[in-house]
Amino acid sequence: MASKYKILKIVVKIMEVMAWIVGGLGVLSFFIILIGGGQPGSPRSMSLVALLVGTLYFAILYTFSGIVKLLLEIAENTRKPQ
């Protein structure tokens, strides 16, 4: 891959790691809220919201990294001699 796209390869890896961290934190907060019980201002049903938000952010970050990876592959393939 061209050297001018090295930073994008690093961004892809960072976004993938961030996606897994956010997804893990979403699942962790789901269990913490579910097991810890709800406060009057925060019922146990909020655990589902935490799981949904964690899953949504995971999907967004992982999809973004996949799109950047796809664009890098397209750029690499368009520069290949036929």
HTML snippet that shows the backbone in 3Dmol.js (N, CA, C, O; Angstrom):
<script src="https://3Dmol.org/build/3Dmol-min.js"></script>
<div id="view" style="width:600px;height:400px;position:relative"></div>
<script>
const pdb = `
ATOM      1  N   MET A   1       0.847  -1.178   0.000  1.00  0.00           N
ATOM      2  CA  MET A   1       0.000   0.000   0.000  1.00  0.00           C
ATOM      3  C   MET A   1       0.888   1.235   0.000  1.00  0.00           C
ATOM      4  O   MET A   1       1.985   1.225   0.558  1.00  0.00           O
ATOM      5  N   ALA A   2       0.415   2.273  -0.616  1.00  0.00           N
ATOM      6  CA  ALA A   2       1.188   3.496  -0.741  1.00  0.00           C
ATOM      7  C   ALA A   2       1.511   4.072   0.638  1.00  0.00           C
ATOM      8  O   ALA A   2       0.722   3.982   1.578  1.00  0.00           O
ATOM      9  N   SER A   3       2.688   4.661   0.717  1.00  0.00           N
ATOM     10  CA  SER A   3       3.132   5.177   2.013  1.00  0.00           C
ATOM     11  C   SER A   3       2.317   6.387   2.470  1.00  0.00           C
ATOM     12  O   SER A   3       2.287   6.694   3.661  1.00  0.00           O
ATOM     13  N   LYS A   4       1.657   7.074   1.540  1.00  0.00           N
ATOM     14  CA  LYS A   4       0.895   8.243   1.960  1.00  0.00           C
ATOM     15  C   LYS A   4      -0.410   7.866   2.653  1.00  0.00           C
ATOM     16  O   LYS A   4      -1.103   8.742   3.170  1.00  0.00           O
ATOM     17  N   TYR A   5      -0.755   6.587   2.676  1.00  0.00           N
ATOM     18  CA  TYR A   5      -1.978   6.138   3.345  1.00  0.00           C
ATOM     19  C   TYR A   5      -1.698   5.388   4.643  1.00  0.00           C
ATOM     20  O   TYR A   5      -2.588   4.719   5.169  1.00  0.00           O
ATOM     21  N   LYS A   6      -0.485   5.486   5.164  1.00  0.00           N
ATOM     22  CA  LYS A   6      -0.149   4.775   6.404  1.00  0.00           C
ATOM     23  C   LYS A   6      -1.013   5.237   7.572  1.00  0.00           C
ATOM     24  O   LYS A   6      -1.426   4.425   8.400  1.00  0.00           O
ATOM     25  N   ILE A   7      -1.283   6.524   7.640  1.00  0.00           N
ATOM     26  CA  ILE A   7      -2.080   7.043   8.755  1.00  0.00           C
ATOM     27  C   ILE A   7      -3.496   6.473   8.721  1.00  0.00           C
ATOM     28  O   ILE A   7      -4.100   6.243   9.769  1.00  0.00           O
ATOM     29  N   LEU A   8      -4.027   6.246   7.519  1.00  0.00           N
ATOM     30  CA  LEU A   8      -5.372   5.672   7.427  1.00  0.00           C
ATOM     31  C   LEU A   8      -5.391   4.218   7.887  1.00  0.00           C
ATOM     32  O   LEU A   8      -6.380   3.759   8.458  1.00  0.00           O
ATOM     33  N   LYS A   9      -4.308   3.500   7.642  1.00  0.00           N
ATOM     34  CA  LYS A   9      -4.240   2.126   8.149  1.00  0.00           C
ATOM     35  C   LYS A   9      -4.238   2.129   9.676  1.00  0.00           C
ATOM     36  O   LYS A   9      -4.838   1.259  10.307  1.00  0.00           O
ATOM     37  N   ILE A  10      -3.564   3.105  10.257  1.00  0.00           N
ATOM     38  CA  ILE A  10      -3.543   3.227  11.718  1.00  0.00           C
ATOM     39  C   ILE A  10      -4.924   3.616  12.232  1.00  0.00           C
ATOM     40  O   ILE A  10      -5.370   3.113  13.263  1.00  0.00           O
ATOM     41  N   VAL A  11      -5.603   4.511  11.515  1.00  0.00           N
ATOM     42  CA  VAL A  11      -6.955   4.924  11.905  1.00  0.00           C
ATOM     43  C   VAL A  11      -7.907   3.733  11.871  1.00  0.00           C
ATOM     44  O   VAL A  11      -8.760   3.598  12.748  1.00  0.00           O
ATOM     45  N   VAL A  12      -7.770   2.872  10.871  1.00  0.00           N
ATOM     46  CA  VAL A  12      -8.619   1.681  10.782  1.00  0.00           C
ATOM     47  C   VAL A  12      -8.428   0.800  12.009  1.00  0.00           C
ATOM     48  O   VAL A  12      -9.403   0.350  12.610  1.00  0.00           O
ATOM     49  N   LYS A  13      -7.185   0.555  12.378  1.00  0.00           N
ATOM     50  CA  LYS A  13      -6.919  -0.289  13.561  1.00  0.00           C
ATOM     51  C   LYS A  13      -7.449   0.355  14.837  1.00  0.00           C
ATOM     52  O   LYS A  13      -8.014  -0.328  15.692  1.00  0.00           O
ATOM     53  N   ILE A  14      -7.269   1.664  14.966  1.00  0.00           N
ATOM     54  CA  ILE A  14      -7.760   2.361  16.158  1.00  0.00           C
ATOM     55  C   ILE A  14      -9.277   2.273  16.238  1.00  0.00           C
ATOM     56  O   ILE A  14      -9.832   2.043  17.313  1.00  0.00           O
ATOM     57  N   MET A  15      -9.952   2.456  15.106  1.00  0.00           N
ATOM     58  CA  MET A  15     -11.416   2.393  15.100  1.00  0.00           C
ATOM     59  C   MET A  15     -11.911   0.984  15.419  1.00  0.00           C
ATOM     60  O   MET A  15     -12.924   0.829  16.102  1.00  0.00           O
ATOM     61  N   GLU A  16     -11.220  -0.035  14.941  1.00  0.00           N
ATOM     62  CA  GLU A  16     -11.621  -1.405  15.267  1.00  0.00           C
ATOM     63  C   GLU A  16     -11.455  -1.681  16.760  1.00  0.00           C
ATOM     64  O   GLU A  16     -12.326  -2.287  17.383  1.00  0.00           O
ATOM     65  N   VAL A  17     -10.348  -1.241  17.325  1.00  0.00           N
ATOM     66  CA  VAL A  17     -10.121  -1.436  18.762  1.00  0.00           C
ATOM     67  C   VAL A  17     -11.156  -0.655  19.567  1.00  0.00           C
ATOM     68  O   VAL A  17     -11.708  -1.166  20.542  1.00  0.00           O
ATOM     69  N   MET A  18     -11.416   0.586  19.153  1.00  0.00           N
ATOM     70  CA  MET A  18     -12.419   1.393  19.849  1.00  0.00           C
ATOM     71  C   MET A  18     -13.798   0.741  19.755  1.00  0.00           C
ATOM     72  O   MET A  18     -14.567   0.775  20.716  1.00  0.00           O
ATOM     73  N   ALA A  19     -14.110   0.154  18.613  1.00  0.00           N
ATOM     74  CA  ALA A  19     -15.407  -0.505  18.452  1.00  0.00           C
ATOM     75  C   ALA A  19     -15.547  -1.648  19.449  1.00  0.00           C
ATOM     76  O   ALA A  19     -16.586  -1.781  20.095  1.00  0.00           O
ATOM     77  N   TRP A  20     -14.512  -2.475  19.580  1.00  0.00           N
ATOM     78  CA  TRP A  20     -14.591  -3.593  20.517  1.00  0.00           C
ATOM     79  C   TRP A  20     -14.641  -3.117  21.964  1.00  0.00           C
ATOM     80  O   TRP A  20     -15.327  -3.716  22.791  1.00  0.00           O
ATOM     81  N   ILE A  21     -13.920  -2.047  22.273  1.00  0.00           N
ATOM     82  CA  ILE A  21     -13.944  -1.513  23.640  1.00  0.00           C
ATOM     83  C   ILE A  21     -15.334  -0.978  23.965  1.00  0.00           C
ATOM     84  O   ILE A  21     -15.877  -1.262  25.033  1.00  0.00           O
ATOM     85  N   VAL A  22     -15.911  -0.204  23.046  1.00  0.00           N
ATOM     86  CA  VAL A  22     -17.245   0.366  23.278  1.00  0.00           C
ATOM     87  C   VAL A  22     -18.295  -0.735  23.370  1.00  0.00           C
ATOM     88  O   VAL A  22     -19.198  -0.670  24.204  1.00  0.00           O
ATOM     89  N   GLY A  23     -18.175  -1.745  22.511  1.00  0.00           N
ATOM     90  CA  GLY A  23     -19.114  -2.868  22.586  1.00  0.00           C
ATOM     91  C   GLY A  23     -19.004  -3.609  23.910  1.00  0.00           C
ATOM     92  O   GLY A  23     -20.012  -3.985  24.509  1.00  0.00           O
ATOM     93  N   GLY A  24     -17.776  -3.814  24.358  1.00  0.00           N
ATOM     94  CA  GLY A  24     -17.565  -4.470  25.650  1.00  0.00           C
ATOM     95  C   GLY A  24     -18.084  -3.643  26.811  1.00  0.00           C
ATOM     96  O   GLY A  24     -18.661  -4.183  27.755  1.00  0.00           O
ATOM     97  N   LEU A  25     -17.882  -2.339  26.746  1.00  0.00           N
ATOM     98  CA  LEU A  25     -18.398  -1.472  27.805  1.00  0.00           C
ATOM     99  C   LEU A  25     -19.924  -1.439  27.803  1.00  0.00           C
ATOM    100  O   LEU A  25     -20.543  -1.317  28.860  1.00  0.00           O
ATOM    101  N   GLY A  26     -20.528  -1.547  26.629  1.00  0.00           N
ATOM    102  CA  GLY A  26     -21.984  -1.605  26.554  1.00  0.00           C
ATOM    103  C   GLY A  26     -22.532  -2.856  27.229  1.00  0.00           C
ATOM    104  O   GLY A  26     -23.506  -2.794  27.980  1.00  0.00           O
ATOM    105  N   VAL A  27     -21.897  -3.990  26.955  1.00  0.00           N
ATOM    106  CA  VAL A  27     -22.321  -5.245  27.593  1.00  0.00           C
ATOM    107  C   VAL A  27     -22.050  -5.199  29.088  1.00  0.00           C
ATOM    108  O   VAL A  27     -22.876  -5.643  29.885  1.00  0.00           O
ATOM    109  N   LEU A  28     -20.903  -4.668  29.469  1.00  0.00           N
ATOM    110  CA  LEU A  28     -20.563  -4.560  30.888  1.00  0.00           C
ATOM    111  C   LEU A  28     -21.550  -3.664  31.635  1.00  0.00           C
ATOM    112  O   LEU A  28     -21.998  -4.000  32.731  1.00  0.00           O
ATOM    113  N   SER A  29     -21.882  -2.528  31.037  1.00  0.00           N
ATOM    114  CA  SER A  29     -22.837  -1.634  31.703  1.00  0.00           C
ATOM    115  C   SER A  29     -24.229  -2.248  31.745  1.00  0.00           C
ATOM    116  O   SER A  29     -24.993  -1.986  32.673  1.00  0.00           O
ATOM    117  N   PHE A  30     -24.564  -3.061  30.753  1.00  0.00           N
ATOM    118  CA  PHE A  30     -25.835  -3.784  30.776  1.00  0.00           C
ATOM    119  C   PHE A  30     -25.922  -4.660  32.019  1.00  0.00           C
ATOM    120  O   PHE A  30     -26.915  -4.627  32.746  1.00  0.00           O
ATOM    121  N   PHE A  31     -24.867  -5.447  32.257  1.00  0.00           N
ATOM    122  CA  PHE A  31     -24.886  -6.333  33.414  1.00  0.00           C
ATOM    123  C   PHE A  31     -24.792  -5.576  34.735  1.00  0.00           C
ATOM    124  O   PHE A  31     -25.414  -5.971  35.721  1.00  0.00           O
ATOM    125  N   ILE A  32     -24.029  -4.506  34.761  1.00  0.00           N
ATOM    126  CA  ILE A  32     -23.911  -3.728  35.993  1.00  0.00           C
ATOM    127  C   ILE A  32     -25.259  -3.132  36.378  1.00  0.00           C
ATOM    128  O   ILE A  32     -25.663  -3.196  37.539  1.00  0.00           O
ATOM    129  N   ILE A  33     -25.951  -2.554  35.407  1.00  0.00           N
ATOM    130  CA  ILE A  33     -27.255  -1.953  35.704  1.00  0.00           C
ATOM    131  C   ILE A  33     -28.279  -3.037  36.043  1.00  0.00           C
ATOM    132  O   ILE A  33     -29.095  -2.866  36.949  1.00  0.00           O
ATOM    133  N   LEU A  34     -28.232  -4.154  35.308  1.00  0.00           N
ATOM    134  CA  LEU A  34     -29.194  -5.233  35.542  1.00  0.00           C
ATOM    135  C   LEU A  34     -28.999  -5.871  36.911  1.00  0.00           C
ATOM    136  O   LEU A  34     -29.971  -6.094  37.632  1.00  0.00           O
ATOM    137  N   ILE A  35     -27.772  -6.162  37.273  1.00  0.00           N
ATOM    138  CA  ILE A  35     -27.497  -6.814  38.551  1.00  0.00           C
ATOM    139  C   ILE A  35     -27.589  -5.824  39.706  1.00  0.00           C
ATOM    140  O   ILE A  35     -28.117  -6.144  40.771  1.00  0.00           O
ATOM    141  N   GLY A  36     -27.071  -4.623  39.485  1.00  0.00           N
ATOM    142  CA  GLY A  36     -27.052  -3.627  40.548  1.00  0.00           C
ATOM    143  C   GLY A  36     -28.427  -3.090  40.886  1.00  0.00           C
ATOM    144  O   GLY A  36     -28.607  -2.438  41.914  1.00  0.00           O
ATOM    145  N   GLY A  37     -29.378  -3.354  40.047  1.00  0.00           N
ATOM    146  CA  GLY A  37     -30.715  -2.851  40.308  1.00  0.00           C
ATOM    147  C   GLY A  37     -30.837  -1.400  39.893  1.00  0.00           C
ATOM    148  O   GLY A  37     -29.846  -0.701  39.682  1.00  0.00           O
ATOM    149  N   GLY A  38     -32.041  -0.985  39.785  1.00  0.00           N
ATOM    150  CA  GLY A  38     -32.270   0.383  39.346  1.00  0.00           C
ATOM    151  C   GLY A  38     -32.515   1.325  40.506  1.00  0.00           C
ATOM    152  O   GLY A  38     -33.061   0.948  41.543  1.00  0.00           O
ATOM    153  N   GLN A  39     -32.107   2.528  40.304  1.00  0.00           N
ATOM    154  CA  GLN A  39     -32.412   3.593  41.251  1.00  0.00           C
ATOM    155  C   GLN A  39     -33.765   4.182  40.854  1.00  0.00           C
ATOM    156  O   GLN A  39     -34.252   3.898  39.759  1.00  0.00           O
ATOM    157  N   PRO A  40     -34.377   4.982  41.703  1.00  0.00           N
ATOM    158  CA  PRO A  40     -35.659   5.587  41.324  1.00  0.00           C
ATOM    159  C   PRO A  40     -35.569   6.394  40.017  1.00  0.00           C
ATOM    160  O   PRO A  40     -36.535   6.434  39.255  1.00  0.00           O
ATOM    161  N   GLY A  41     -34.453   7.019  39.759  1.00  0.00           N
ATOM    162  CA  GLY A  41     -34.296   7.785  38.530  1.00  0.00           C
ATOM    163  C   GLY A  41     -33.773   6.946  37.379  1.00  0.00           C
ATOM    164  O   GLY A  41     -33.775   7.402  36.236  1.00  0.00           O
ATOM    165  N   SER A  42     -33.325   5.731  37.655  1.00  0.00           N
ATOM    166  CA  SER A  42     -32.738   4.876  36.633  1.00  0.00           C
ATOM    167  C   SER A  42     -33.216   3.438  36.840  1.00  0.00           C
ATOM    168  O   SER A  42     -32.557   2.675  37.546  1.00  0.00           O
ATOM    169  N   PRO A  43     -34.325   3.056  36.253  1.00  0.00           N
ATOM    170  CA  PRO A  43     -34.837   1.698  36.449  1.00  0.00           C
ATOM    171  C   PRO A  43     -33.984   0.653  35.727  1.00  0.00           C
ATOM    172  O   PRO A  43     -33.103   0.993  34.937  1.00  0.00           O
ATOM    173  N   ARG A  44     -34.257  -0.606  36.008  1.00  0.00           N
ATOM    174  CA  ARG A  44     -33.496  -1.700  35.403  1.00  0.00           C
ATOM    175  C   ARG A  44     -33.667  -1.757  33.890  1.00  0.00           C
ATOM    176  O   ARG A  44     -32.816  -2.302  33.187  1.00  0.00           O
ATOM    177  N   SER A  45     -34.746  -1.206  33.397  1.00  0.00           N
ATOM    178  CA  SER A  45     -34.934  -1.218  31.949  1.00  0.00           C
ATOM    179  C   SER A  45     -33.877  -0.376  31.232  1.00  0.00           C
ATOM    180  O   SER A  45     -33.681  -0.508  30.024  1.00  0.00           O
ATOM    181  N   MET A  46     -33.211   0.474  31.977  1.00  0.00           N
ATOM    182  CA  MET A  46     -32.126   1.258  31.388  1.00  0.00           C
ATOM    183  C   MET A  46     -30.960   0.368  30.970  1.00  0.00           C
ATOM    184  O   MET A  46     -30.135   0.774  30.151  1.00  0.00           O
ATOM    185  N   SER A  47     -30.884  -0.842  31.523  1.00  0.00           N
ATOM    186  CA  SER A  47     -29.830  -1.762  31.108  1.00  0.00           C
ATOM    187  C   SER A  47     -29.995  -2.121  29.636  1.00  0.00           C
ATOM    188  O   SER A  47     -29.001  -2.283  28.927  1.00  0.00           O
ATOM    189  N   LEU A  48     -31.216  -2.244  29.171  1.00  0.00           N
ATOM    190  CA  LEU A  48     -31.455  -2.522  27.756  1.00  0.00           C
ATOM    191  C   LEU A  48     -31.034  -1.344  26.882  1.00  0.00           C
ATOM    192  O   LEU A  48     -30.517  -1.527  25.780  1.00  0.00           O
ATOM    193  N   VAL A  49     -31.259  -0.148  27.383  1.00  0.00           N
ATOM    194  CA  VAL A  49     -30.829   1.048  26.650  1.00  0.00           C
ATOM    195  C   VAL A  49     -29.307   1.075  26.553  1.00  0.00           C
ATOM    196  O   VAL A  49     -28.754   1.395  25.500  1.00  0.00           O
ATOM    197  N   ALA A  50     -28.634   0.741  27.644  1.00  0.00           N
ATOM    198  CA  ALA A  50     -27.169   0.710  27.634  1.00  0.00           C
ATOM    199  C   ALA A  50     -26.656  -0.330  26.642  1.00  0.00           C
ATOM    200  O   ALA A  50     -25.686  -0.082  25.927  1.00  0.00           O
ATOM    201  N   LEU A  51     -27.298  -1.480  26.598  1.00  0.00           N
ATOM    202  CA  LEU A  51     -26.909  -2.525  25.652  1.00  0.00           C
ATOM    203  C   LEU A  51     -27.166  -2.074  24.218  1.00  0.00           C
ATOM    204  O   LEU A  51     -26.341  -2.311  23.337  1.00  0.00           O
ATOM    205  N   LEU A  52     -28.286  -1.436  23.983  1.00  0.00           N
ATOM    206  CA  LEU A  52     -28.622  -0.961  22.641  1.00  0.00           C
ATOM    207  C   LEU A  52     -27.646   0.120  22.176  1.00  0.00           C
ATOM    208  O   LEU A  52     -27.192   0.095  21.032  1.00  0.00           O
ATOM    209  N   VAL A  53     -27.328   1.055  23.048  1.00  0.00           N
ATOM    210  CA  VAL A  53     -26.402   2.134  22.691  1.00  0.00           C
ATOM    211  C   VAL A  53     -24.999   1.571  22.439  1.00  0.00           C
ATOM    212  O   VAL A  53     -24.333   1.974  21.486  1.00  0.00           O
ATOM    213  N   GLY A  54     -24.556   0.655  23.279  1.00  0.00           N
ATOM    214  CA  GLY A  54     -23.245   0.028  23.080  1.00  0.00           C
ATOM    215  C   GLY A  54     -23.171  -0.731  21.763  1.00  0.00           C
ATOM    216  O   GLY A  54     -22.165  -0.667  21.057  1.00  0.00           O
ATOM    217  N   THR A  55     -24.241  -1.451  21.437  1.00  0.00           N
ATOM    218  CA  THR A  55     -24.290  -2.182  20.180  1.00  0.00           C
ATOM    219  C   THR A  55     -24.316  -1.240  18.991  1.00  0.00           C
ATOM    220  O   THR A  55     -23.659  -1.491  17.980  1.00  0.00           O
ATOM    221  N   LEU A  56     -25.064  -0.167  19.105  1.00  0.00           N
ATOM    222  CA  LEU A  56     -25.153   0.809  18.021  1.00  0.00           C
ATOM    223  C   LEU A  56     -23.801   1.474  17.769  1.00  0.00           C
ATOM    224  O   LEU A  56     -23.370   1.585  16.621  1.00  0.00           O
ATOM    225  N   TYR A  57     -23.136   1.913  18.826  1.00  0.00           N
ATOM    226  CA  TYR A  57     -21.828   2.538  18.657  1.00  0.00           C
ATOM    227  C   TYR A  57     -20.795   1.546  18.130  1.00  0.00           C
ATOM    228  O   TYR A  57     -19.939   1.912  17.325  1.00  0.00           O
ATOM    229  N   PHE A  58     -20.869   0.297  18.576  1.00  0.00           N
ATOM    230  CA  PHE A  58     -19.984  -0.740  18.042  1.00  0.00           C
ATOM    231  C   PHE A  58     -20.178  -0.872  16.538  1.00  0.00           C
ATOM    232  O   PHE A  58     -19.210  -0.894  15.778  1.00  0.00           O
ATOM    233  N   ALA A  59     -21.441  -0.961  16.114  1.00  0.00           N
ATOM    234  CA  ALA A  59     -21.732  -1.121  14.689  1.00  0.00           C
ATOM    235  C   ALA A  59     -21.261   0.084  13.877  1.00  0.00           C
ATOM    236  O   ALA A  59     -20.723  -0.081  12.782  1.00  0.00           O
ATOM    237  N   ILE A  60     -21.456   1.275  14.397  1.00  0.00           N
ATOM    238  CA  ILE A  60     -21.044   2.485  13.678  1.00  0.00           C
ATOM    239  C   ILE A  60     -19.526   2.534  13.537  1.00  0.00           C
ATOM    240  O   ILE A  60     -19.015   2.784  12.446  1.00  0.00           O
ATOM    241  N   LEU A  61     -18.804   2.299  14.626  1.00  0.00           N
ATOM    242  CA  LEU A  61     -17.344   2.366  14.573  1.00  0.00           C
ATOM    243  C   LEU A  61     -16.751   1.267  13.694  1.00  0.00           C
ATOM    244  O   LEU A  61     -15.817   1.516  12.931  1.00  0.00           O
ATOM    245  N   TYR A  62     -17.287   0.064  13.798  1.00  0.00           N
ATOM    246  CA  TYR A  62     -16.757  -1.045  13.019  1.00  0.00           C
ATOM    247  C   TYR A  62     -17.078  -0.865  11.533  1.00  0.00           C
ATOM    248  O   TYR A  62     -16.267  -1.206  10.672  1.00  0.00           O
ATOM    249  N   THR A  63     -18.258  -0.330  11.243  1.00  0.00           N
ATOM    250  CA  THR A  63     -18.618  -0.056   9.856  1.00  0.00           C
ATOM    251  C   THR A  63     -17.734   1.039   9.278  1.00  0.00           C
ATOM    252  O   THR A  63     -17.303   0.943   8.129  1.00  0.00           O
ATOM    253  N   PHE A  64     -17.461   2.076  10.059  1.00  0.00           N
ATOM    254  CA  PHE A  64     -16.583   3.145   9.602  1.00  0.00           C
ATOM    255  C   PHE A  64     -15.203   2.599   9.268  1.00  0.00           C
ATOM    256  O   PHE A  64     -14.625   2.961   8.244  1.00  0.00           O
ATOM    257  N   SER A  65     -14.672   1.736  10.116  1.00  0.00           N
ATOM    258  CA  SER A  65     -13.356   1.159   9.837  1.00  0.00           C
ATOM    259  C   SER A  65     -13.397   0.286   8.587  1.00  0.00           C
ATOM    260  O   SER A  65     -12.431   0.255   7.825  1.00  0.00           O
ATOM    261  N   GLY A  66     -14.489  -0.413   8.371  1.00  0.00           N
ATOM    262  CA  GLY A  66     -14.631  -1.222   7.166  1.00  0.00           C
ATOM    263  C   GLY A  66     -14.715  -0.383   5.905  1.00  0.00           C
ATOM    264  O   GLY A  66     -14.171  -0.762   4.868  1.00  0.00           O
ATOM    265  N   ILE A  67     -15.391   0.752   5.984  1.00  0.00           N
ATOM    266  CA  ILE A  67     -15.495   1.652   4.827  1.00  0.00           C
ATOM    267  C   ILE A  67     -14.125   2.225   4.479  1.00  0.00           C
ATOM    268  O   ILE A  67     -13.755   2.281   3.307  1.00  0.00           O
ATOM    269  N   VAL A  68     -13.376   2.648   5.488  1.00  0.00           N
ATOM    270  CA  VAL A  68     -12.038   3.189   5.226  1.00  0.00           C
ATOM    271  C   VAL A  68     -11.141   2.112   4.642  1.00  0.00           C
ATOM    272  O   VAL A  68     -10.357   2.380   3.731  1.00  0.00           O
ATOM    273  N   LYS A  69     -11.253   0.881   5.166  1.00  0.00           N
ATOM    274  CA  LYS A  69     -10.470  -0.234   4.642  1.00  0.00           C
ATOM    275  C   LYS A  69     -10.830  -0.505   3.179  1.00  0.00           C
ATOM    276  O   LYS A  69      -9.946  -0.742   2.356  1.00  0.00           O
ATOM    277  N   LEU A  70     -12.110  -0.470   2.858  1.00  0.00           N
ATOM    278  CA  LEU A  70     -12.564  -0.668   1.489  1.00  0.00           C
ATOM    279  C   LEU A  70     -12.016   0.414   0.563  1.00  0.00           C
ATOM    280  O   LEU A  70     -11.562   0.115  -0.542  1.00  0.00           O
ATOM    281  N   LEU A  71     -12.056   1.669   1.009  1.00  0.00           N
ATOM    282  CA  LEU A  71     -11.535   2.758   0.197  1.00  0.00           C
ATOM    283  C   LEU A  71     -10.027   2.628  -0.023  1.00  0.00           C
ATOM    284  O   LEU A  71      -9.527   2.957  -1.099  1.00  0.00           O
ATOM    285  N   LEU A  72      -9.310   2.157   0.979  1.00  0.00           N
ATOM    286  CA  LEU A  72      -7.876   1.932   0.812  1.00  0.00           C
ATOM    287  C   LEU A  72      -7.599   0.832  -0.208  1.00  0.00           C
ATOM    288  O   LEU A  72      -6.672   0.948  -1.010  1.00  0.00           O
ATOM    289  N   GLU A  73      -8.397  -0.232  -0.184  1.00  0.00           N
ATOM    290  CA  GLU A  73      -8.230  -1.310  -1.154  1.00  0.00           C
ATOM    291  C   GLU A  73      -8.573  -0.842  -2.560  1.00  0.00           C
ATOM    292  O   GLU A  73      -7.910  -1.234  -3.520  1.00  0.00           O
ATOM    293  N   ILE A  74      -9.591  -0.016  -2.692  1.00  0.00           N
ATOM    294  CA  ILE A  74      -9.941   0.528  -4.009  1.00  0.00           C
ATOM    295  C   ILE A  74      -8.809   1.400  -4.531  1.00  0.00           C
ATOM    296  O   ILE A  74      -8.445   1.310  -5.704  1.00  0.00           O
ATOM    297  N   ALA A  75      -8.253   2.239  -3.674  1.00  0.00           N
ATOM    298  CA  ALA A  75      -7.145   3.097  -4.088  1.00  0.00           C
ATOM    299  C   ALA A  75      -5.932   2.266  -4.501  1.00  0.00           C
ATOM    300  O   ALA A  75      -5.241   2.604  -5.462  1.00  0.00           O
ATOM    301  N   GLU A  76      -5.677   1.187  -3.777  1.00  0.00           N
ATOM    302  CA  GLU A  76      -4.540   0.327  -4.104  1.00  0.00           C
ATOM    303  C   GLU A  76      -4.763  -0.381  -5.442  1.00  0.00           C
ATOM    304  O   GLU A  76      -3.842  -0.484  -6.252  1.00  0.00           O
ATOM    305  N   ASN A  77      -5.974  -0.863  -5.670  1.00  0.00           N
ATOM    306  CA  ASN A  77      -6.249  -1.600  -6.899  1.00  0.00           C
ATOM    307  C   ASN A  77      -6.299  -0.701  -8.126  1.00  0.00           C
ATOM    308  O   ASN A  77      -6.009  -1.162  -9.230  1.00  0.00           O
ATOM    309  N   THR A  78      -6.652   0.549  -7.966  1.00  0.00           N
ATOM    310  CA  THR A  78      -6.688   1.443  -9.128  1.00  0.00           C
ATOM    311  C   THR A  78      -5.288   1.856  -9.555  1.00  0.00           C
ATOM    312  O   THR A  78      -5.091   2.299 -10.686  1.00  0.00           O
ATOM    313  N   ARG A  79      -4.324   1.718  -8.670  1.00  0.00           N
ATOM    314  CA  ARG A  79      -2.948   2.081  -9.010  1.00  0.00           C
ATOM    315  C   ARG A  79      -2.128   0.903  -9.534  1.00  0.00           C
ATOM    316  O   ARG A  79      -0.995   1.095  -9.977  1.00  0.00           O
ATOM    317  N   LYS A  80      -2.672  -0.297  -9.493  1.00  0.00           N
ATOM    318  CA  LYS A  80      -1.953  -1.457  -9.978  1.00  0.00           C
ATOM    319  C   LYS A  80      -1.866  -1.415 -11.506  1.00  0.00           C
ATOM    320  O   LYS A  80      -2.841  -1.083 -12.180  1.00  0.00           O
ATOM    321  N   PRO A  81      -0.695  -1.754 -12.043  1.00  0.00           N
ATOM    322  CA  PRO A  81      -0.612  -1.822 -13.509  1.00  0.00           C
ATOM    323  C   PRO A  81      -1.383  -3.041 -14.028  1.00  0.00           C
ATOM    324  O   PRO A  81      -1.420  -4.088 -13.381  1.00  0.00           O
ATOM    325  N   GLN A  82      -1.980  -2.892 -15.170  1.00  0.00           N
ATOM    326  CA  GLN A  82      -2.793  -3.982 -15.748  1.00  0.00           C
ATOM    327  C   GLN A  82      -1.950  -4.989 -16.460  1.00  0.00           C
ATOM    328  O   GLN A  82      -2.475  -5.963 -16.999  1.00  0.00           O
TER     329      GLN A  82
END
`;
const viewer = $3Dmol.createViewer("view");
viewer.addModel(pdb, "pdb");
viewer.setStyle({}, {cartoon: {color: "spectrum"}});
viewer.zoomTo();
viewer.render();
</script>
